[in-house]
Amino acid sequence: MKRRVLAILASGLVALGMGLPAWAHHSFSAAYDLNNPVTVKGVISQVRLQNPHSWFVLDVKDANGKVEQWAFEAGTPSGMIRNGYKPGVIKQGVEVTIKGFRARDLSQNRGMLRELITADGQVYGMFGPQEGPAK
């Protein structure tokens, strides 16, 4: 009887453990509206190359000159580095344009990065197989 209870308990723990990675990682389409593109021009205030996804944070002036902060989620740090990004390539204080997809929660100034374009015209793509520098 004890073996049967232990076997059921062990099976339950294994099933729970297998589900945790899927629960912890979200789908981009769950958080971002791929039918709602957004283009934002601003100054980089923060670049976070950290797992599970990197982030680009911009200070953006609205129509009245008020600065709003926007955050764009990008690919994994290893994927970005493998495709040409290196820590420090996009630095704080640099003006960029980001094209992406707006967060489903419109109360947040957030998006999923599709392209990051530097002032000199360098384009970094992050959508689908185009992850990394592109010309």
N, C-alpha and C positions, 0 to 999 in steps of 0.2 A: 504494500500500500504506500509506504514511504517513497519507494522508487518511482511509482506512478506520479505522485504529487510533485516530486523533484523534477521529473521529466517534463511535466506540464509547466511548471514554474520556469525551468530552463528554456523551454520552447517560447514561452511568452517573453522572456527577457531578450532572447535572440531576435524575435520579431520586432520588438520595440527598438532594439539597437539598430536594426537594419533600416528602420524608418526615420531615424533621427537625421542622417545626412540629407535626405530628401526634404525633410521639414525645415532644416536649417538654411538651405539654399533656395532662394526664390527665383522665379521666372521673371525675366525682364518684362515680358508682356503682362504680367500680373501687376507690376508696379507702374509701368509706363504705357501711355496710349500711343501705339504705333500709327494711329490715324490723326494724331495731333502734333505735327512738326513744329519746332520752335527754333528761332535763331536769336542768339544773345551775343552782344558785343560788350566786352568789359575788360577789367584788369585782373589778372590772376592774384588772388590773395592767399591761396593755399593749394598745394599739390600733395596728395596723399597716395603714395604707392604702397598700399597695404592690402593684405588678403581680407576678405575674398575678392573684393573689387577695389579698384583705384577710384579716386575722386579728384575732380578739378573744381575749385571754388572760386567764383568771380565776384568782384564788386562791380555792379552795373548801375549806371545812372538812369533813372526813369525820365519821363518827359519834363518833370518839374525840377530836375537836377538832384533829386534825393537818391542816395545810394542804397541799393538793395543788394542783398547777397543771394547768389544763385549757386547751386551745387549740381554738378553733373557726374553721374556714375559712369565709369568706364570699365574696361576689361581687367583681367587679373594682372598684377604687377609682372609676373614672369612672362605672360603673353605679350605685354607691352614692351618689356625689355628685349625679348626675343625678336620683336618686330621693329626695333630701332629706338624705342624710348630708353633713355638712361636717366637715372636720378639727376636732376639739375638741368635737363634739356629745356623744359618749360619752367621758367623761373618766376618767382613772386615779383609782381610789378610789371610784367609783360602784358601788353594789350593783345587780346585774341578775340576771335569770333568762334562761337561754338554753335554748330547745327546739331540738333538732336530731336528727341521726342519728349514731350511734356509728361510730367507725372500725372497719374490719374487723379490724385488729390490736388485739385487746382488751388488750394489754400497754401500749398508749398511752392517755393521757387526752386523746383528740382526738375531734373531731366536725365535722360539716358544719352550719353554722348555718341553721336554718329560721326562727326568731323570736328576737329579742332584746327583752326586756320590761324597761323601766326601773321604778324604785320608784314613780314617779308614774303608771304604767300605760301609758305610750307604747309602742307595739308597732312594731318594725321587722321586716319579713319579708324573707327572702332566698331562698325556695324557688320556683323556677319564675317565672311572670309576676308574682308578688307582691313582687318585689324592691323594697325601699324602705319608707318609712313606711306603716303601715296602721292603721286604727282598728277 
